[in-house]
């Protein structure tokens, strides 16, 4: 399992949101570059960067900061936030990103995103499947998690698997930033139904036991590291034992 320590960015600062709500944010007194360097020193190979300014307004994307993080840390970076078109993807790849995360546009303009997958290749694109549970069905949410679509996650992933996608980042929005444990049932179901996809879990990680229980290919860890629930070294050890 690959551990992706998460850095969420607003106005150049490290933050964490609660269930995706901008009104419920915690700002941490550390610089994004310094925390990325510390993750590298602790043994990370990847980090996950969410540009929340870019998610709100693509014109405010923090490309220079992301580039500085990449250059200073030497880590592989998976990043996204407000990706709208080919140029947005190209800009981040040119900045050094190893993988670009695409969310809302995969619902709003699937033909465009399938073209992007075809152009850049499956290894450069990660599809964000952000879900909320409605009547025991997980449906895709969009627009910074403020809107719920009518698309069932299984249909969503099947469609994009047919288009060649490989990497999936699935967030249970009800768990994000809560440190209340992961939705193990959701991820196990996805692994069984889509064994050929590389699935990353996101939302709710709070203990080392959560990491040991998960069977996904990757996991995003944000607040648990900031709040000191465990160290990155401990997390890496937990998934390699």
C-alpha positions as CSV (number, residue, x, y, z in Angstrom):
1,X,0.0,0.0,0.0
2,X,1.2,3.5,-0.9
3,X,0.7,6.1,1.8
4,X,0.0,9.6,0.4
5,X,0.4,12.2,3.1
6,X,-2.0,15.0,2.2
7,X,-1.3,18.7,2.0
8,X,-4.4,20.9,1.4
9,X,-3.5,24.5,0.4
10,X,-5.4,27.8,0.8
11,X,-3.5,31.0,0.2
12,X,-0.2,29.3,0.5
13,X,-1.0,27.8,3.9
14,X,-1.6,24.2,5.1
15,X,-5.2,23.6,6.1
16,X,-7.7,20.9,6.7
17,X,-11.4,21.1,6.1
18,X,-14.2,19.2,7.9
19,X,-16.3,17.2,5.4
20,X,-15.1,19.6,2.7
21,X,-16.6,22.7,4.2
22,X,-14.5,25.9,3.7
23,X,-16.2,27.5,6.7
24,X,-14.8,24.7,8.9
25,X,-11.1,24.9,8.2
26,X,-8.1,24.5,10.5
27,X,-4.9,26.4,9.6
28,X,-1.7,24.7,10.6
29,X,1.4,26.7,11.6
30,X,3.9,25.1,9.2
31,X,4.8,25.8,5.6
32,X,3.8,23.5,2.8
33,X,7.5,23.2,1.7
34,X,8.7,22.3,5.2
35,X,6.1,19.7,5.8
36,X,6.7,18.1,2.5
37,X,10.5,18.0,3.3
38,X,9.7,16.4,6.6
39,X,7.5,13.7,4.9
40,X,10.4,13.0,2.6
41,X,12.8,12.6,5.5
42,X,10.3,10.2,7.2
43,X,10.3,7.9,4.2
44,X,7.4,9.1,2.0
45,X,7.7,8.6,-1.7
46,X,4.5,10.4,-2.7
47,X,2.4,13.3,-1.3
48,X,-1.1,14.3,-2.3
49,X,-1.7,18.0,-2.7
50,X,-5.2,19.6,-2.9
51,X,-5.1,23.1,-4.2
52,X,-8.3,24.5,-2.7
53,X,-7.8,27.9,-4.2
54,X,-7.6,26.3,-7.6
55,X,-10.7,24.3,-6.8
56,X,-12.7,27.5,-6.2
57,X,-11.2,29.4,-9.0
58,X,-8.7,27.9,-11.6
59,X,-7.2,31.3,-12.1
60,X,-5.9,31.2,-8.6
61,X,-4.2,27.8,-8.9
62,X,-1.0,27.8,-6.8
63,X,1.2,26.4,-9.5
64,X,4.4,28.1,-8.3
65,X,3.9,26.8,-4.8
66,X,3.3,23.3,-6.0
67,X,6.4,23.5,-8.2
68,X,8.4,24.7,-5.1
69,X,7.1,21.8,-3.1
70,X,8.1,19.4,-5.8
71,X,11.6,20.9,-6.2
72,X,12.3,21.2,-2.5
73,X,11.1,17.8,-1.4
74,X,12.0,15.6,-4.4
75,X,8.8,13.7,-3.8
76,X,6.4,12.4,-6.4
77,X,3.3,14.6,-6.4
78,X,-0.4,13.8,-7.0
79,X,-2.3,17.0,-7.2
80,X,-5.6,18.5,-8.3
81,X,-8.2,21.1,-7.6
82,X,-10.4,22.7,-10.3
83,X,-9.0,20.9,-13.3
84,X,-11.1,22.1,-16.3
85,X,-9.2,21.4,-19.5
86,X,-6.1,20.1,-21.2
87,X,-4.1,23.2,-20.3
88,X,-4.7,22.7,-16.6
89,X,-3.3,19.2,-16.8
90,X,-0.4,20.2,-18.9
91,X,0.5,23.1,-16.6
92,X,0.7,20.8,-13.6
93,X,2.7,18.2,-15.4
94,X,5.1,20.9,-16.7
95,X,5.5,22.0,-13.0
96,X,6.6,18.5,-12.1
97,X,3.4,16.7,-11.0
98,X,3.5,13.0,-11.5
99,X,-0.2,12.6,-11.5
100,X,-3.2,15.0,-11.8
101,X,-6.5,14.4,-10.0
102,X,-9.7,15.2,-11.9
103,X,-13.0,15.3,-10.2
104,X,-16.1,17.3,-11.1
105,X,-15.3,17.6,-14.8
106,X,-15.4,13.8,-15.1
107,X,-19.1,14.1,-14.4
108,X,-19.8,17.4,-16.2
109,X,-17.8,16.7,-19.4
110,X,-16.9,13.0,-19.6
111,X,-15.9,13.2,-23.3
112,X,-13.3,15.8,-22.5
113,X,-11.8,13.8,-19.6
114,X,-11.7,10.7,-21.7
115,X,-9.8,12.6,-24.3
116,X,-7.4,13.8,-21.6
117,X,-6.8,10.2,-20.4
118,X,-6.1,9.2,-24.0
119,X,-3.7,12.1,-24.5
120,X,-1.7,12.0,-21.3
121,X,-2.0,8.3,-20.5
122,X,-3.5,6.5,-17.6
123,X,-0.4,6.8,-15.3
124,X,-0.7,10.6,-15.3
125,X,-4.4,10.9,-14.4
126,X,-6.2,10.0,-11.2
127,X,-10.0,10.0,-11.2
128,X,-11.6,11.4,-8.1
129,X,-14.7,9.5,-7.1
130,X,-16.1,11.6,-4.2
131,X,-19.2,9.9,-2.8
132,X,-22.2,10.5,-0.5
133,X,-24.6,7.7,0.5
134,X,-28.2,8.1,-0.5
135,X,-30.7,5.4,0.2
136,X,-27.9,2.9,0.6
137,X,-26.4,3.9,-2.8
138,X,-23.1,5.7,-3.2
139,X,-23.4,8.6,-5.6
140,X,-20.8,10.9,-7.0
141,X,-20.6,14.5,-5.6
142,X,-19.2,17.4,-7.6
143,X,-18.4,21.1,-7.4
144,X,-16.3,21.0,-4.3
145,X,-18.7,18.4,-2.8
146,X,-21.5,21.0,-2.7
147,X,-23.6,19.1,-5.3
148,X,-24.7,15.5,-5.5
149,X,-25.1,13.9,-8.9
150,X,-27.4,11.0,-9.8
151,X,-24.5,8.8,-10.9
152,X,-23.9,5.6,-9.1
153,X,-20.2,5.1,-8.3
154,X,-20.2,1.6,-9.9
155,X,-21.5,3.1,-13.2
156,X,-19.0,5.9,-12.9
157,X,-16.0,3.6,-12.5
158,X,-17.2,1.2,-15.1
159,X,-17.5,3.9,-17.7
160,X,-14.0,5.3,-17.0
161,X,-12.4,1.9,-16.7
162,X,-13.6,1.3,-20.3
163,X,-11.9,4.6,-21.2
164,X,-8.6,3.4,-19.8
165,X,-8.4,4.9,-16.4
166,X,-6.2,3.1,-13.9
167,X,-5.9,5.3,-10.7
168,X,-9.0,6.0,-8.6
169,X,-9.2,8.2,-5.5
170,X,-12.4,7.5,-3.6
171,X,-13.4,9.8,-0.8
172,X,-16.3,9.1,1.5
173,X,-17.3,12.7,2.1
174,X,-19.0,11.9,5.4
175,X,-15.7,10.7,6.8
176,X,-13.4,13.4,5.4
177,X,-11.5,15.3,8.1
178,X,-13.5,13.6,10.9
179,X,-10.9,11.1,12.1
180,X,-13.8,8.7,12.8
181,X,-12.4,5.7,10.9
182,X,-12.6,4.6,7.3
183,X,-15.5,3.2,5.3
184,X,-14.0,-0.2,5.0
185,X,-17.2,-1.8,3.6
186,X,-17.2,0.7,0.7
187,X,-13.6,0.1,-0.3
188,X,-13.8,-3.7,0.0
189,X,-16.8,-3.6,-2.3
190,X,-15.0,-1.5,-4.9
191,X,-11.9,-3.8,-4.7
192,X,-14.1,-6.8,-5.4
193,X,-16.0,-5.2,-8.3
194,X,-13.0,-3.4,-9.9
195,X,-9.9,-5.6,-9.2
196,X,-8.0,-4.1,-12.1
197,X,-8.2,-0.5,-10.8
198,X,-5.7,1.0,-8.4
199,X,-7.9,2.4,-5.6
200,X,-6.9,4.9,-3.0
201,X,-8.9,5.4,0.1
202,X,-9.5,8.8,1.6
203,X,-11.5,10.0,4.6
204,X,-11.5,9.2,8.3
205,X,-8.1,7.6,8.9
206,X,-7.5,8.0,12.7
207,X,-5.5,5.0,13.9
208,X,-2.7,2.7,12.7
209,X,-5.3,-0.1,12.9
210,X,-7.3,1.7,10.1
211,X,-4.2,1.4,7.9
212,X,-3.7,-2.3,8.8
213,X,-7.4,-3.0,8.0
214,X,-7.5,-1.2,4.6
215,X,-6.8,-3.4,1.6
216,X,-6.7,-0.6,-1.0
217,X,-3.6,0.1,-3.1
218,X,-3.2,3.5,-1.5
219,X,-4.5,5.7,1.3
220,X,-4.6,9.5,1.8
221,X,-3.7,10.6,5.3
222,X,-4.2,14.3,6.3
223,X,-5.6,15.3,9.6
224,X,-4.3,12.3,11.6
225,X,-0.7,13.3,10.8
226,X,-1.3,17.0,11.5
227,X,-3.0,16.2,14.8
228,X,-0.3,13.8,15.9
229,X,-2.5,10.6,16.1
230,X,0.5,8.8,14.8
231,X,3.7,9.7,12.9
232,X,4.3,9.0,9.2
233,X,7.1,6.6,10.2
234,X,4.6,4.6,12.2
235,X,2.1,4.7,9.4
236,X,4.7,3.4,6.9
237,X,5.8,0.7,9.3
238,X,2.1,-0.3,9.8
239,X,1.5,-1.0,6.1
240,X,4.8,-2.9,5.5
241,X,4.6,-5.3,8.5
